[in-house]
């Protein structure tokens, strides 16, 4: 009896794997494999479960995982892949696949992960994606997809990660996305989307990232945008047409990245910005900001990049900005800041970029700037600075670009040039 049962089980395994083998061989014969990875491994002499990039499920003797990441493969995705009915994970990313999605892929009802990113796929996102209701991760970024986001995609009720970045998708963001009650990552950046962000999206409390940068979106942001987003870690809205005031965001306690640059906002930097103590990147470039830089900016001790360039900010540079001890890039240029350059900036020893130019700053360049031994780019151009260029700056061997022009600075130009021979760019005119 044991032998009989074993023979029956073995026959089922062979038959089931034989069902998957023709689908994979059809895939192999339809693509160009420049490194012969599949040519050498995908042969009938080996079990399908031992082929490169193929894994079989332990419970069912069928192909469960197809992972061909970054193998240089070129061609179209054959419809026969739709016969891999036990497939749970399909990763064909970072290859050269092109053309449309074959509709037969809509039969892969067990799929949980689909990653076709960084290819050359074109055409519209098919409505049959809505049948794949077990999918948790859908990544189609960096292709040439067109059309709109189909409302049927909302049937992926278990979806946690939706990434459509860097395509040619147009139209509105569908309201149906609000049905993604488990959604953590929403990436729709660098497309041609228009309209406003549906307000219901701000009620998806599981969201950790909203990235819709570089589209044609407009409208204002909800006054209490963070009220229902307790887990939000990244909000990337830059490069759109959003308007109105930046809402109070102090309730987004987990926020690490905030990018609102190049929009049509107005008003001032939110006063409670200092509550975002986990913030690492803050981009508020070119959004018509007025008022002063809040003194509470000093609380952002994890901040690495602070960019408020090209606004209408006034007042002085916060004296205790050096308490942002992890700052690597500081852009305050092209505003109406006044007063002097605080000596405390010399304590920001991680700085590689320091852009202060095109303000109303006056006085001398503080000697303490010479403490910034990692500094690569320094701009204090087009201001009212006086005095000698501090000799301490000459000891910053990492400097590549220094812009001091259009001030009233003095110094031995011959000596300055000899000490800055390693510079790629040095601007000292009109001094």
C-alpha positions as CSV (number, residue, x, y, z in Angstrom):
1,X,0.0,0.0,0.0
2,X,2.8,2.4,0.9
3,X,4.6,1.8,-2.4
4,X,1.3,2.3,-4.3
5,X,0.6,5.6,-2.6
6,X,4.2,6.7,-3.2
7,X,3.9,6.0,-6.9
8,X,0.6,7.9,-7.1
9,X,2.2,10.9,-5.4
10,X,5.3,10.8,-7.6
11,X,3.1,10.6,-10.7
12,X,1.2,13.7,-9.5
13,X,4.4,15.6,-8.9
14,X,5.7,14.8,-12.4
15,X,2.4,15.6,-14.0
16,X,2.1,18.9,-12.2
17,X,5.7,20.0,-12.9
18,X,5.2,19.0,-16.5
19,X,2.3,21.5,-16.7
20,X,4.7,24.3,-15.6
21,X,7.6,23.2,-17.7
22,X,6.1,24.1,-21.2
23,X,5.1,27.6,-19.9
24,X,8.6,28.3,-18.8
25,X,10.2,26.9,-21.9
26,X,7.9,29.1,-24.0
27,X,9.2,32.0,-22.0
28,X,12.8,31.0,-22.6
29,X,12.3,30.6,-26.4
30,X,10.7,34.0,-26.7
31,X,13.4,36.1,-25.1
32,X,17.0,37.0,-25.8
33,X,19.2,35.8,-23.0
34,X,22.6,37.4,-23.6
35,X,24.3,35.8,-20.7
36,X,22.9,32.4,-21.4
37,X,21.7,32.1,-17.9
38,X,18.5,30.4,-18.8
39,X,20.0,28.6,-21.8
40,X,22.4,26.7,-19.5
41,X,20.0,26.0,-16.7
42,X,16.5,25.7,-18.1
43,X,16.8,22.3,-19.8
44,X,14.7,19.2,-19.7
45,X,17.7,17.4,-18.1
46,X,17.0,19.3,-14.8
47,X,14.0,19.4,-12.6
48,X,12.1,22.7,-13.1
49,X,12.5,23.3,-9.3
50,X,16.2,23.4,-9.8
51,X,16.2,25.9,-12.7
52,X,17.8,29.3,-12.0
53,X,15.3,31.8,-10.7
54,X,12.6,29.2,-10.1
55,X,11.4,27.9,-6.7
56,X,8.7,25.4,-6.1
57,X,6.2,25.4,-3.2
58,X,6.7,22.9,-0.5
59,X,3.1,22.0,-0.1
60,X,2.2,21.8,-3.8
61,X,4.7,20.5,-6.3
62,X,4.3,23.5,-8.6
63,X,6.3,26.6,-9.5
64,X,5.6,29.2,-6.8
65,X,8.3,31.8,-7.4
66,X,9.8,33.2,-10.6
67,X,12.6,35.6,-9.8
68,X,14.6,36.8,-12.9
69,X,15.8,40.1,-11.5
70,X,18.5,42.0,-13.4
71,X,19.5,39.2,-15.9
72,X,19.6,41.4,-19.0
73,X,16.7,39.6,-20.6
74,X,15.0,41.1,-23.6
75,X,11.7,40.3,-25.3
76,X,8.0,40.2,-24.6
77,X,6.2,38.4,-21.8
78,X,4.5,35.3,-23.3
79,X,0.9,34.4,-22.6
80,X,2.0,30.9,-21.5
81,X,3.1,32.4,-18.1
82,X,-0.6,32.5,-17.3
83,X,-0.4,28.7,-17.0
84,X,1.7,29.0,-13.8
85,X,-1.4,28.8,-11.8
86,X,0.4,28.3,-8.4
87,X,2.7,31.3,-8.9
88,X,2.8,33.5,-5.8
89,X,5.7,35.8,-6.7
90,X,6.8,37.1,-10.1
91,X,9.9,39.4,-10.3
92,X,11.0,40.3,-13.8
93,X,12.4,43.7,-12.8
94,X,15.5,45.4,-14.2
95,X,15.4,43.8,-17.6
96,X,14.4,44.9,-21.1
97,X,10.9,43.5,-21.5
98,X,8.6,45.5,-23.8
99,X,5.2,45.5,-25.3
100,X,1.9,44.9,-23.5
101,X,0.7,42.7,-20.7
102,X,-0.8,39.5,-22.0
103,X,-4.3,39.1,-20.6
104,X,-3.6,35.5,-19.7
105,X,-1.7,36.8,-16.7
106,X,-5.0,37.7,-15.2
107,X,-5.4,34.0,-14.4
108,X,-2.6,34.0,-11.8
109,X,-5.0,34.3,-8.9
110,X,-2.5,33.3,-6.2
111,X,0.0,36.1,-6.9
112,X,1.0,38.2,-3.9
113,X,4.0,40.0,-5.5
114,X,4.3,41.4,-9.0
115,X,7.4,43.3,-9.8
116,X,7.9,44.3,-13.4
117,X,9.7,47.6,-12.7
118,X,12.6,49.0,-14.7
119,X,11.6,47.6,-18.1
120,X,10.1,49.0,-21.3
121,X,6.5,47.8,-21.0
122,X,4.0,49.9,-22.7
123,X,0.2,50.2,-23.2
124,X,-2.4,50.7,-20.5
125,X,-2.6,49.1,-17.1
126,X,-5.2,46.3,-17.8
127,X,-8.4,46.3,-15.9
128,X,-8.0,42.5,-15.3
129,X,-5.4,43.4,-12.6
130,X,-8.4,43.8,-10.4
131,X,-8.9,40.0,-10.5
132,X,-5.6,39.5,-8.6
133,X,-7.1,40.2,-5.2
134,X,-4.4,38.5,-3.2
135,X,-1.6,40.8,-4.4
136,X,0.2,42.7,-1.7
137,X,3.0,44.3,-3.7
138,X,2.5,45.8,-7.2
139,X,5.5,47.5,-8.7
140,X,5.3,48.7,-12.3
141,X,7.6,51.8,-11.9
142,X,10.0,53.0,-14.6
143,X,8.2,51.7,-17.7
144,X,6.4,53.4,-20.5
145,X,2.8,52.7,-19.3
146,X,0.1,55.0,-20.6
147,X,-3.6,55.5,-20.1
148,X,-5.3,56.0,-16.7
149,X,-5.2,54.1,-13.4
150,X,-8.1,51.7,-13.9
151,X,-10.7,51.9,-11.1
152,X,-10.8,48.1,-11.0
153,X,-7.4,48.2,-9.3
154,X,-9.3,49.0,-6.1
155,X,-10.3,45.3,-6.0
156,X,-6.8,44.5,-4.8
157,X,-8.1,44.9,-1.3
158,X,-5.0,43.5,0.4
159,X,-2.6,45.7,-1.4
160,X,0.2,47.2,0.8
161,X,2.5,48.7,-1.8
162,X,1.5,50.4,-5.1
163,X,4.4,51.8,-7.1
164,X,3.6,53.4,-10.5
165,X,6.4,56.0,-10.4
166,X,8.0,57.2,-13.7
167,X,5.5,56.2,-16.3
168,X,3.3,58.2,-18.7
169,X,0.0,57.7,-16.9
170,X,-2.5,60.5,-17.1
171,X,-6.0,61.4,-15.7
172,X,-7.1,61.6,-12.1
173,X,-6.1,59.6,-9.1
174,X,-9.2,57.4,-8.7
175,X,-11.2,57.7,-5.6
176,X,-11.4,54.0,-5.4
177,X,-7.9,53.9,-4.0
178,X,-9.6,54.6,-0.7
179,X,-10.5,51.0,-0.6
180,X,-6.9,50.0,0.0
181,X,-7.4,49.8,3.8
182,X,-4.0,48.1,4.2
183,X,-2.0,50.4,1.9
184,X,1.4,51.5,3.3
185,X,3.2,52.8,0.2
186,X,1.6,54.9,-2.5
187,X,4.0,56.0,-5.3
188,X,2.6,57.8,-8.3
189,X,5.4,60.3,-8.9
190,X,6.7,61.4,-12.3
191,X,3.6,60.8,-14.4
192,X,1.1,63.1,-16.0
193,X,-1.6,62.9,-13.4
194,X,-4.0,65.9,-13.0
195,X,-6.8,67.0,-10.8
196,X,-6.6,66.9,-7.0
197,X,-5.7,64.2,-4.5
198,X,-8.9,62.6,-3.4
199,X,-9.5,63.6,0.2
200,X,-10.3,60.0,1.2
201,X,-6.7,59.1,0.7
202,X,-5.8,61.1,3.8
203,X,-8.1,58.7,5.8
204,X,-6.0,55.6,5.0
205,X,-4.4,55.3,8.4
206,X,-2.0,52.6,7.4
207,X,-0.1,54.9,4.9
208,X,3.6,55.4,5.5
209,X,4.4,57.1,2.2
210,X,2.5,59.3,-0.2
211,X,4.6,60.2,-3.2
212,X,2.9,62.1,-6.1
213,X,5.8,64.4,-7.0
214,X,6.3,65.7,-10.6
215,X,2.7,65.6,-11.9
216,X,0.1,68.2,-12.7
217,X,-1.9,67.9,-9.5
218,X,-3.5,71.0,-7.9
219,X,-5.7,72.0,-5.0
220,X,-5.1,72.7,-1.4
221,X,-4.1,70.3,1.4
222,X,-6.4,69.4,4.2
223,X,-6.0,71.6,7.3
224,X,-5.6,68.6,9.5
225,X,-3.7,66.4,7.1
226,X,-2.0,64.3,9.8
227,X,-5.1,63.6,11.9
228,X,-5.7,60.2,10.3
229,X,-2.2,59.5,9.2
230,X,-0.4,58.5,12.4
231,X,2.1,56.3,10.6
232,X,3.1,58.6,7.8
233,X,6.9,58.7,7.3
234,X,7.2,60.4,3.9
235,X,5.1,63.0,2.1
236,X,6.5,63.9,-1.4
237,X,4.3,66.5,-3.2
238,X,7.0,68.5,-4.9
239,X,6.8,69.6,-8.6
240,X,3.0,70.1,-8.8
241,X,0.5,73.1,-8.6
242,X,-0.7,72.8,-5.1
243,X,-1.8,76.0,-3.5
244,X,-2.9,77.5,-0.2
245,X,-1.1,77.4,3.1
246,X,1.0,74.5,4.3
247,X,-1.2,72.9,6.9
248,X,-0.3,72.2,10.4
249,X,1.8,69.0,10.3
250,X,3.0,68.7,13.9
251,X,0.8,65.6,14.4
252,X,2.8,63.6,11.9
253,X,5.2,62.5,14.6
254,X,6.8,59.8,12.5
255,X,7.5,62.0,9.5
256,X,11.0,61.5,8.2
257,X,10.8,63.1,4.7
258,X,8.7,66.2,3.7
259,X,9.1,67.5,0.1
260,X,6.8,70.3,-0.9
261,X,9.1,72.3,-3.2
262,X,8.1,74.0,-6.5
263,X,4.4,74.4,-5.9
264,X,2.2,77.5,-5.4
265,X,1.8,77.5,-1.7
266,X,1.8,80.7,0.3
267,X,2.1,81.7,3.9
268,X,4.9,80.7,6.3
269,X,6.7,77.7,7.5
270,X,4.4,76.0,10.0
271,X,5.2,77.1,13.6
272,X,5.0,73.5,14.9
273,X,7.7,72.2,12.4
274,X,9.9,71.7,15.4
275,X,7.6,68.8,16.6
276,X,8.8,66.6,13.8
277,X,11.8,65.3,15.6
278,X,12.3,62.3,13.3
279,X,12.5,64.5,10.2
280,X,15.6,63.9,8.0
281,X,14.8,65.8,4.8
282,X,12.9,69.0,4.5
283,X,12.4,70.5,1.1
284,X,10.4,73.8,0.9
285,X,12.2,75.3,-2.1
286,X,10.4,77.8,-4.3
287,X,6.9,77.9,-2.8
288,X,6.4,81.6,-2.0
289,X,7.1,81.3,1.7
290,X,7.2,84.4,3.8
291,X,7.9,85.2,7.5
292,X,10.8,83.9,9.5
293,X,12.5,80.5,9.9
294,X,11.0,79.2,13.2
295,X,13.5,79.1,16.1
296,X,12.1,75.6,16.9
297,X,14.0,74.3,13.8
298,X,16.7,73.6,16.4
299,X,14.7,70.7,17.6
300,X,15.2,68.8,14.3
301,X,18.3,67.1,15.5
302,X,18.1,64.3,12.9
303,X,17.7,66.7,10.0
304,X,20.2,66.0,7.2
305,X,18.9,68.3,4.4
306,X,17.1,71.6,4.9
307,X,16.2,73.5,1.7
308,X,14.1,76.7,1.9
309,X,15.9,78.4,-1.0
310,X,14.1,80.8,-3.5
311,X,11.4,82.1,-1.2
312,X,10.6,85.4,0.5
313,X,11.8,84.5,4.0
314,X,12.9,87.3,6.2
315,X,14.4,87.7,9.6
316,X,17.7,86.2,10.8
317,X,19.2,82.8,10.5
318,X,18.3,81.0,13.7
319,X,21.2,81.4,16.1
320,X,21.0,77.9,17.4
321,X,20.7,76.2,14.0
322,X,23.8,74.3,15.0
323,X,21.7,72.1,17.2
324,X,20.7,70.4,14.0
325,X,24.0,68.6,14.3
326,X,23.3,66.1,11.5
327,X,22.8,68.7,8.8
328,X,24.7,67.8,5.6
329,X,23.1,70.3,3.2
330,X,21.7,73.7,4.1
331,X,20.1,75.9,1.4
332,X,18.9,79.3,2.6
333,X,19.8,81.2,-0.6
334,X,17.6,83.6,-2.6
335,X,15.5,85.0,0.2
336,X,15.4,88.2,2.2
337,X,17.2,87.1,5.3
338,X,19.1,89.8,7.2
339,X,21.5,90.2,10.0
340,X,24.9,88.4,10.0
341,X,26.0,84.8,9.4
342,X,26.0,83.2,12.9
343,X,29.2,81.8,14.1
344,X,27.3,78.8,15.3
345,X,27.1,77.5,11.7
346,X,30.8,76.5,12.2
347,X,29.5,73.8,14.5
348,X,27.7,72.0,11.7
349,X,30.7,69.9,11.0
350,X,28.8,67.4,8.7
351,X,27.9,70.1,6.2
352,X,28.9,69.5,2.6
353,X,26.7,72.1,1.0
354,X,26.2,75.6,2.4
355,X,24.2,78.1,0.3
356,X,23.6,81.5,1.9
357,X,23.8,83.8,-1.2
358,X,21.3,86.3,-2.6
359,X,20.1,87.5,0.8
360,X,20.5,90.7,2.8
361,X,23.1,89.3,5.1
362,X,25.9,91.7,6.1
363,X,29.0,91.7,8.3
364,X,32.0,89.4,7.9
365,X,32.3,85.7,7.0
366,X,32.9,84.1,10.4
367,X,36.2,82.5,11.0
368,X,34.3,79.4,12.3
369,X,33.3,78.5,8.7
370,X,36.8,76.9,8.5
371,X,35.7,74.2,10.9
372,X,33.5,72.7,8.2
373,X,36.1,70.3,7.0
374,X,33.7,68.3,4.8
375,X,32.4,71.3,3.0
376,X,32.3,71.0,-0.8
377,X,30.1,73.9,-2.0
378,X,30.0,77.3,-0.4
379,X,27.9,80.2,-1.7
380,X,27.7,83.7,-0.1
381,X,27.3,85.6,-3.3
382,X,25.3,88.8,-4.0
383,X,25.1,90.1,-0.5
384,X,26.6,92.9,1.7
385,X,29.5,91.0,3.3
386,X,32.7,92.9,4.2
387,X,36.1,92.3,5.6
388,X,38.8,89.7,4.6
389,X,38.1,86.2,3.5
390,X,39.0,84.2,6.6
391,X,42.2,82.3,6.2
392,X,40.6,79.3,8.0
393,X,38.6,78.6,4.8
394,X,41.8,77.9,3.0
395,X,42.2,74.8,5.1
396,X,39.1,73.1,3.8
397,X,40.6,70.7,1.4
398,X,37.3,69.2,0.3
399,X,36.0,72.5,-1.3
400,X,35.1,72.2,-5.0
401,X,33.0,75.3,-5.6
402,X,33.1,78.6,-3.7
403,X,31.0,81.6,-4.8
404,X,31.9,84.9,-3.0
405,X,31.2,87.4,-5.8
406,X,29.3,90.7,-5.5
407,X,30.2,91.5,-1.9
408,X,32.8,93.9,-0.4
409,X,35.3,91.3,0.6
410,X,39.0,91.8,0.5
411,X,42.1,89.6,0.4
412,X,45.3,88.9,-1.5
413,X,43.9,87.5,-4.7
414,X,47.2,85.8,-5.8
415,X,47.4,84.0,-2.4
416,X,43.7,83.0,-2.6
417,X,44.1,81.5,-6.0
418,X,47.2,79.6,-5.1
419,X,45.4,78.1,-2.1
420,X,42.4,77.1,-4.1
421,X,44.1,75.3,-7.0
422,X,41.9,72.2,-6.3
423,X,38.7,74.1,-6.9
424,X,36.6,73.4,-9.9
425,X,34.8,76.8,-9.6
426,X,35.8,79.9,-7.8
427,X,33.9,83.2,-8.2
428,X,35.3,86.3,-6.6
429,X,34.3,89.1,-9.0
430,X,32.9,92.5,-7.9
431,X,34.7,92.5,-4.6
